[in-house]
């Protein structure tokens, strides 16, 4: 879906059709072709709409700590370890949605 979302952005920005893409897996050193089917496009567009709704609401779903979190490039932004401490999570969410310069004088 992430690859499809990137293709949808390119299509919108450049006015072109992107029928597919590829994902390269570092461990196996293999490339996997991905066709952007109507079903994948619809699923991706639905996820994008849902994301916009979540951002507009100012709420984010709580992160879920999983073993794969350790290797995730977004770990420092998600911080799933904060979940048990709800006050830290709420403070982080407030900071996340605070406009730059809002509290700066």
N, CA, C and O atoms as a DFTB+ gen file, in Angstrom:
420 C
 N C O
     1  1       0.820      -1.194       0.000
     2  2       0.000       0.000       0.000
     3  2       0.862       1.257       0.000
     4  3       0.505       2.249      -0.634
     5  1       1.988       1.228       0.700
     6  2       2.856       2.404       0.728
     7  2       3.374       2.709      -0.674
     8  3       3.398       3.868      -1.090
     9  1       3.781       1.693      -1.391
    10  2       4.269       1.885      -2.753
    11  2       3.151       2.417      -3.650
    12  3       3.376       3.304      -4.473
    13  1       1.965       1.877      -3.488
    14  2       0.817       2.337      -4.267
    15  2       0.490       3.792      -3.934
    16  3       0.160       4.572      -4.827
    17  1       0.579       4.159      -2.667
    18  2       0.317       5.555      -2.268
    19  2       1.320       6.496      -2.922
    20  3       0.957       7.589      -3.358
    21  1       2.579       6.074      -2.989
    22  2       3.587       6.898      -3.651
    23  2       3.262       7.048      -5.131
    24  3       3.435       8.127      -5.699
    25  1       2.795       5.983      -5.755
    26  2       2.417       6.044      -7.164
    27  2       1.221       6.976      -7.370
    28  3       1.190       7.743      -8.333
    29  1       0.245       6.911      -6.477
    30  2      -0.916       7.801      -6.590
    31  2      -0.496       9.267      -6.489
    32  3      -1.030      10.123      -7.193
    33  1       0.466       9.546      -5.609
    34  2       0.985      10.915      -5.490
    35  2       1.658      11.347      -6.784
    36  3       1.438      12.461      -7.262
    37  1       2.472      10.471      -7.348
    38  2       3.126      10.792      -8.621
    39  2       2.099      11.034      -9.726
    40  3       2.233      11.966     -10.519
    41  1       1.093      10.199      -9.768
    42  2       0.050      10.368     -10.777
    43  2      -0.618      11.728     -10.657
    44  3      -0.840      12.416     -11.653
    45  1      -0.932      12.104      -9.428
    46  2      -1.591      13.392      -9.200
    47  2      -0.666      14.561      -9.525
    48  3      -1.093      15.538     -10.141
    49  1       0.588      14.467      -9.116
    50  2       1.533      15.571      -9.322
    51  2       1.941      15.723     -10.787
    52  3       2.085      16.841     -11.281
    53  1       2.126      14.603     -11.478
    54  2       2.674      14.647     -12.830
    55  2       1.649      14.416     -13.927
    56  3       1.954      14.569     -15.109
    57  1       0.438      14.051     -13.541
    58  2      -0.609      13.806     -14.531
    59  2      -0.307      12.605     -15.415
    60  3      -0.611      12.608     -16.608
    61  1       0.293      11.582     -14.823
    62  2       0.633      10.372     -15.577
    63  2      -0.026       9.172     -14.916
    64  3      -0.526       9.263     -13.794
    65  1      -0.023       8.044     -15.622
    66  2      -0.543       6.797     -15.058
    67  2       0.636       5.920     -14.679
    68  3       1.537       5.707     -15.489
    69  1       0.638       5.409     -13.455
    70  2       1.693       4.505     -12.988
    71  2       1.037       3.143     -12.749
    72  3       0.327       2.964     -11.759
    73  1       1.267       2.195     -13.636
    74  2       0.578       0.906     -13.536
    75  2       1.141      -0.043     -12.480
    76  3       0.450      -0.964     -12.046
    77  1       2.388       0.175     -12.062
    78  2       2.980      -0.729     -11.091
    79  2       4.311      -0.206     -10.594
    80  3       4.805       0.830     -11.041
    81  1       4.871      -0.941      -9.668
    82  2       6.156      -0.563      -9.098
    83  2       6.882      -1.811      -8.649
    84  3       6.493      -2.926      -8.997
    85  1       7.928      -1.626      -7.884
    86  2       8.709      -2.763      -7.418
    87  2       9.227      -2.477      -6.013
    88  3       9.498      -1.334      -5.647
    89  1       9.356      -3.546      -5.244
    90  2       9.918      -3.481      -3.901
    91  2      11.166      -4.347      -3.896
    92  3      11.134      -5.499      -4.328
    93  1      12.262      -3.790      -3.407
    94  2      13.508      -4.546      -3.317
    95  2      13.703      -4.967      -1.876
    96  3      13.695      -4.133      -0.970
    97  1      13.878      -6.260      -1.664
    98  2      14.100      -6.809      -0.334
    99  2      15.598      -6.991      -0.127
   100  3      16.233      -7.784      -0.823
   101  1      16.163      -6.257       0.828
   102  2      17.606      -6.243       1.049
   103  2      18.122      -7.616       1.465
   104  3      19.130      -8.085       0.937
   105  1      17.441      -8.260       2.406
   106  2      17.940      -9.548       2.913
   107  2      18.060     -10.594       1.806
   108  3      19.078     -11.277       1.696
   109  1      17.025     -10.713       0.998
   110  2      17.039     -11.733      -0.051
   111  2      17.665     -11.220      -1.347
   112  3      17.939     -11.996      -2.262
   113  1      17.886      -9.918      -1.418
   114  2      18.416      -9.280      -2.627
   115  2      17.534      -9.594      -3.841
   116  3      18.016      -9.832      -4.948
   117  1      16.246      -9.585      -3.588
   118  2      15.289      -9.864      -4.664
   119  2      14.324      -8.694      -4.821
   120  3      14.011      -7.972      -3.874
   121  1      13.881      -8.546      -6.024
   122  2      12.928      -7.486      -6.362
   123  2      11.573      -8.142      -6.599
   124  3      11.470      -9.180      -7.253
   125  1      10.549      -7.517      -6.056
   126  2       9.184      -8.031      -6.235
   127  2       8.353      -6.972      -6.947
   128  3       8.203      -5.853      -6.456
   129  1       7.821      -7.331      -8.096
   130  2       6.967      -6.408      -8.842
   131  2       5.594      -6.352      -8.201
   132  3       5.072      -7.363      -7.731
   133  1       5.012      -5.153      -8.188
   134  2       3.695      -4.934      -7.595
   135  2       2.821      -4.228      -8.621
   136  3       3.141      -3.128      -9.071
   137  1       1.712      -4.871      -8.987
   138  2       0.754      -4.254      -9.902
   139  2      -0.224      -3.425      -9.086
   140  3      -0.732      -3.883      -8.063
   141  1      -0.484      -2.221      -9.534
   142  2      -1.436      -1.352      -8.843
   143  2      -2.837      -1.619      -9.405
   144  3      -3.343      -0.897     -10.263
   145  1      -3.426      -2.677      -8.883
   146  2      -4.754      -3.113      -9.329
   147  2      -5.816      -2.138      -8.821
   148  3      -5.560      -1.369      -7.894
   149  1      -7.002      -2.169      -9.423
   150  2      -8.084      -1.325      -8.908
   151  2      -8.379      -1.590      -7.432
   152  3      -8.705      -0.666      -6.687
   153  1      -8.265      -2.847      -7.013
   154  2      -8.515      -3.186      -5.610
   155  2      -7.456      -2.564      -4.689
   156  3      -7.789      -2.011      -3.641
   157  1      -6.187      -2.658      -5.082
   158  2      -5.112      -2.076      -4.276
   159  2      -5.239      -0.558      -4.232
   160  3      -5.023       0.053      -3.185
   161  1      -5.587       0.051      -5.363
   162  2      -5.771       1.504      -5.406
   163  2      -6.914       1.923      -4.476
   164  3      -6.786       2.901      -3.738
   165  1      -8.027       1.190      -4.509
   166  2      -9.179       1.522      -3.656
   167  2      -8.817       1.368      -2.182
   168  3      -9.180       2.211      -1.362
   169  1      -8.106       0.302      -1.844
   170  2      -7.692       0.072      -0.458
   171  2      -6.743       1.179       0.004
   172  3      -6.842       1.646       1.139
   173  1      -5.837       1.593      -0.857
   174  2      -4.878       2.649      -0.529
   175  2      -5.588       3.986      -0.358
   176  3      -5.300       4.727       0.582
   177  1      -6.508       4.294      -1.254
   178  2      -7.257       5.554      -1.153
   179  2      -8.107       5.582       0.117
   180  3      -8.228       6.625       0.759
   181  1      -8.692       4.447       0.479
   182  2      -9.471       4.371       1.718
   183  2      -8.578       4.636       2.924
   184  3      -8.958       5.376       3.832
   185  1      -7.386       4.029       2.933
   186  2      -6.447       4.238       4.042
   187  2      -6.026       5.706       4.121
   188  3      -5.888       6.249       5.217
   189  1      -5.823       6.349       2.977
   190  2      -5.437       7.766       2.960
   191  2      -6.566       8.638       3.514
   192  3      -6.322       9.572       4.278
   193  1      -7.800       8.326       3.123
   194  2      -8.949       9.080       3.661
   195  2      -9.041       8.918       5.173
   196  3      -9.275       9.883       5.901
   197  1      -8.855       7.692       5.632
   198  2      -8.915       7.421       7.075
   199  2      -7.806       8.169       7.815
   200  3      -8.029       8.700       8.903
   201  1      -6.625       8.208       7.228
   202  2      -5.517       8.935       7.824
   203  2      -5.850      10.420       7.944
   204  3      -5.580      11.035       8.976
   205  1      -6.430      10.996       6.900
   206  2      -6.822      12.406       6.947
   207  2      -7.864      12.653       8.042
   208  3      -7.823      13.676       8.726
   209  1      -8.792      11.712       8.202
   210  2      -9.794      11.835       9.261
   211  2      -9.132      11.818      10.643
   212  3      -9.480      12.615      11.514
   213  1      -8.183      10.909      10.833
   214  2      -7.487      10.823      12.116
   215  2      -6.703      12.097      12.410
   216  3      -6.736      12.602      13.532
   217  1      -5.999      12.617      11.409
   218  2      -5.227      13.845      11.604
   219  2      -6.157      15.006      11.919
   220  3      -5.864      15.810      12.805
   221  1      -7.271      15.103      11.207
   222  2      -8.228      16.183      11.448
   223  2      -8.840      16.088      12.848
   224  3      -9.167      17.110      13.451
   225  1      -8.992      14.881      13.359
   226  2      -9.592      14.708      14.687
   227  2      -8.611      15.059      15.801
   228  3      -9.020      15.311      16.934
   229  1      -7.313      15.076      15.480
   230  2      -6.310      15.343      16.501
   231  2      -6.006      14.139      17.367
   232  3      -5.283      14.255      18.356
   233  1      -6.538      13.002      17.015
   234  2      -6.308      11.769      17.779
   235  2      -5.514      10.789      16.941
   236  3      -5.691      10.708      15.725
   237  1      -4.660      10.065      17.581
   238  2      -3.945       8.998      16.887
   239  2      -4.223       7.695      17.607
   240  3      -4.370       7.679      18.829
   241  1      -4.296       6.614      16.870
   242  2      -4.493       5.333      17.544
   243  2      -3.257       5.022      18.377
   244  3      -2.143       5.373      17.988
   245  1      -3.441       4.376      19.502
   246  2      -2.281       4.070      20.338
   247  2      -1.351       3.080      19.636
   248  3      -1.814       2.172      18.945
   249  1      -0.046       3.257      19.813
   250  2       0.887       2.309      19.209
   251  2       0.833       0.973      19.935
   252  3       0.484       0.904      21.113
   253  1       1.177      -0.064      19.227
   254  2       1.214      -1.402      19.800
   255  2       2.659      -1.872      19.726
   256  3       3.235      -1.959      18.641
   257  1       3.243      -2.175      20.877
   258  2       4.637      -2.625      20.924
   259  2       4.722      -4.065      20.442
   260  3       4.087      -4.961      20.997
   261  1       5.518      -4.269      19.401
   262  2       5.722      -5.599      18.831
   263  2       7.219      -5.829      18.671
   264  3       7.986      -4.867      18.647
   265  1       7.649      -7.079      18.561
   266  2       9.086      -7.354      18.391
   267  2       9.695      -6.627      17.188
   268  3      10.848      -6.200      17.241
   269  1       8.931      -6.487      16.119
   270  2       9.468      -5.841      14.919
   271  2       9.678      -4.336      15.101
   272  3      10.312      -3.697      14.261
   273  1       9.157      -3.769      16.183
   274  2       9.316      -2.328      16.434
   275  2      10.786      -1.926      16.557
   276  3      11.163      -0.819      16.172
   277  1      11.604      -2.815      17.089
   278  2      13.023      -2.492      17.297
   279  2      13.723      -2.109      16.006
   280  3      14.590      -1.235      16.021
   281  1      13.380      -2.730      14.901
   282  2      14.047      -2.461      13.637
   283  2      13.330      -1.448      12.764
   284  3      13.741      -1.207      11.629
   285  1      12.279      -0.860      13.273
   286  2      11.460       0.051      12.465
   287  2      12.101       1.435      12.373
   288  3      12.581       1.973      13.371
   289  1      12.104       2.004      11.170
   290  2      12.689       3.328      10.968
   291  2      11.839       4.427      11.608
   292  3      12.321       5.545      11.795
   293  1      10.595       4.130      11.944
   294  2       9.702       5.133      12.544
   295  2       9.594       4.981      14.061
   296  3       8.794       5.669      14.696
   297  1      10.380       4.100      14.638
   298  2      10.280       3.815      16.068
   299  2      10.377       5.074      16.917
   300  3       9.607       5.234      17.864
   301  1      11.303       5.970      16.602
   302  2      11.499       7.174      17.422
   303  2      10.301       8.118      17.356
   304  3      10.136       8.964      18.235
   305  1       9.475       7.986      16.341
   306  2       8.282       8.825      16.239
   307  2       7.072       8.153      16.887
   308  3       6.224       8.825      17.473
   309  1       6.996       6.847      16.780
   310  2       5.871       6.076      17.309
   311  2       5.987       5.885      18.822
   312  3       5.018       6.070      19.558
   313  1       7.180       5.513      19.273
   314  2       7.481       5.288      20.689
   315  2       6.458       4.395      21.390
   316  3       5.792       4.833      22.328
   317  1       6.333       3.151      20.942
   318  2       5.322       2.267      21.527
   319  2       5.527       1.989      23.014
   320  3       4.596       1.556      23.693
   321  1       6.730       2.232      23.529
   322  2       6.986       2.014      24.949
   323  2       6.195       2.994      25.817
   324  3       6.020       2.751      27.011
   325  1       5.718       4.089      25.240
   326  2       4.971       5.091      26.005
   327  2       3.561       4.634      26.349
   328  3       2.932       5.195      27.246
   329  1       3.068       3.643      25.662
   330  2       1.675       3.227      25.837
   331  2       1.292       2.950      27.284
   332  3       0.231       3.407      27.708
   333  1       2.098       2.225      28.073
   334  2       1.681       1.974      29.454
   335  2       1.525       3.254      30.274
   336  3       0.733       3.285      31.216
   337  1       2.261       4.304      29.934
   338  2       2.183       5.569      30.656
   339  2       1.324       6.537      29.839
   340  3       1.838       7.267      28.992
   341  1       0.025       6.539      30.098
   342  2      -0.912       7.332      29.309
   343  2      -0.640       8.837      29.386
   344  3      -0.889       9.550      28.414
   345  1      -0.137       9.330      30.511
   346  2       0.131      10.766      30.611
   347  2       1.254      11.160      29.650
   348  3       1.187      12.220      29.027
   349  1       2.288      10.318      29.521
   350  2       3.374      10.597      28.569
   351  2       2.856      10.509      27.144
   352  3       3.253      11.299      26.288
   353  1       1.974       9.553      26.885
   354  2       1.406       9.406      25.551
   355  2       0.588      10.636      25.182
   356  3       0.718      11.148      24.071
   357  1      -0.246      11.115      26.086
   358  2      -1.066      12.306      25.799
   359  2      -0.185      13.541      25.582
   360  3      -0.461      14.347      24.694
   361  1       0.862      13.692      26.377
   362  2       1.787      14.815      26.199
   363  2       2.461      14.737      24.835
   364  3       2.624      15.752      24.157
   365  1       2.849      13.536      24.438
   366  2       3.476      13.352      23.131
   367  2       2.493      13.694      22.012
   368  3       2.870      14.342      21.035
   369  1       1.239      13.264      22.146
   370  2       0.241      13.559      21.124
   371  2      -0.008      15.064      21.026
   372  3      -0.155      15.594      19.924
   373  1      -0.057      15.759      22.168
   374  2      -0.240      17.217      22.127
   375  2       0.906      17.876      21.383
   376  3       0.696      18.774      20.567
   377  1       2.116      17.427      21.668
   378  2       3.299      17.989      21.011
   379  2       3.285      17.681      19.516
   380  3       3.677      18.517      18.703
   381  1       2.839      16.496      19.161
   382  2       2.802      16.075      17.772
   383  2       1.898      16.973      16.941
   384  3       2.216      17.277      15.791
   385  1       0.776      17.400      17.507
   386  2      -0.184      18.189      16.750
   387  2      -0.090      19.687      17.015
   388  3      -0.962      20.447      16.593
   389  1       0.953      20.112      17.704
   390  2       1.137      21.521      17.980
   391  2       1.833      22.167      16.779
   392  3       2.847      21.666      16.292
   393  1       1.278      23.278      16.312
   394  2       1.877      23.980      15.178
   395  2       3.218      24.547      15.581
   396  3       3.404      24.983      16.718
   397  1       4.146      24.540      14.651
   398  2       5.461      25.124      14.926
   399  2       5.317      26.602      15.247
   400  3       4.584      27.334      14.584
   401  1       6.030      27.018      16.273
   402  2       6.003      28.424      16.652
   403  2       4.806      28.818      17.488
   404  3       4.686      29.972      17.901
   405  1       3.907      27.857      17.744
   406  2       2.675      28.155      18.467
   407  2       2.951      28.654      19.874
   408  3       2.301      29.591      20.337
   409  1       3.906      28.039      20.559
   410  2       4.234      28.441      21.934
   411  2       5.545      29.210      22.010
   412  3       6.036      29.501      23.101
   413  1       6.107      29.538      20.862
   414  2       7.353      30.295      20.850
   415  2       7.039      31.783      20.888
   416  3       6.086      32.240      20.256
   417  1       7.830      32.523      21.620
   418  2       7.599      33.963      21.682
   419  2       8.733      34.708      21.079
   420  3       8.713      35.939      21.042
